[in-house]
Amino acid sequence: MSTEMNEFGRFAEPSLYILVALSDGPKHGYAIMTDVESMTGAPLGPGTLYGALARLERRGMIEALAPEDRRRPYRLTGLGVTTVRVQLEGLAGFSRLGLHRLAGGAG
């Protein structure tokens, strides 16, 4: 992982779920919540969602778009795309290692 990405520190699950939800295009809050619930099987409450959206926006990973029918959609920025890619690639490596170890392989 690059030094710039390490500066963001550990990533919270809700933030990663939101970035993945936005990876196929802009969505408003309710659409993000339903997408995350379909991915994880667990609801993402509005307090958690909007707190994470504010943090992601402050970090420059997402941006709010003009409201549509009283709903504000959000989309990934270039930094957001890079961040979600790096996070998912790291998780994929971790997952491969864990599955290898479960199968009886050495670390």
Secondary structure as the mmCIF struct_conf table of DSSP 4:
data_model
#
loop_
_struct_conf.conf_type_id
_struct_conf.id
_struct_conf.beg_label_comp_id
_struct_conf.beg_label_asym_id
_struct_conf.beg_label_seq_id
_struct_conf.end_label_comp_id
_struct_conf.end_label_asym_id
_struct_conf.end_label_seq_id
HELX_RH_AL_P HELX_RH_AL_P1 THR A 3 ASN A 6
TURN_TY1_P TURN_TY1_P1 GLU A 7 PHE A 8
BEND BEND1 ARG A 10 ARG A 10
HELX_RH_AL_P HELX_RH_AL_P2 GLU A 13 LEU A 22
TURN_TY1_P TURN_TY1_P2 SER A 23 ASP A 24
BEND BEND2 GLY A 25 GLY A 25
STRN STRN1 LYS A 27 HIS A 28
HELX_RH_AL_P HELX_RH_AL_P3 GLY A 29 THR A 40
BEND BEND3 GLY A 41 ALA A 42
HELX_RH_AL_P HELX_RH_AL_P4 PRO A 46 ARG A 58
TURN_TY1_P TURN_TY1_P3 ARG A 59 GLY A 60
BEND BEND4 MET A 61 MET A 61
STRN STRN2 ILE A 62 ALA A 64
STRN STRN3 GLU A 68 GLU A 68
TURN_TY1_P TURN_TY1_P4 ASP A 69 ARG A 70
STRN STRN4 ARG A 71 ARG A 71
STRN STRN5 PRO A 73 LEU A 76
HELX_RH_AL_P HELX_RH_AL_P5 GLY A 78 LEU A 102
TURN_TY1_P TURN_TY1_P5 ALA A 103 GLY A 104
#
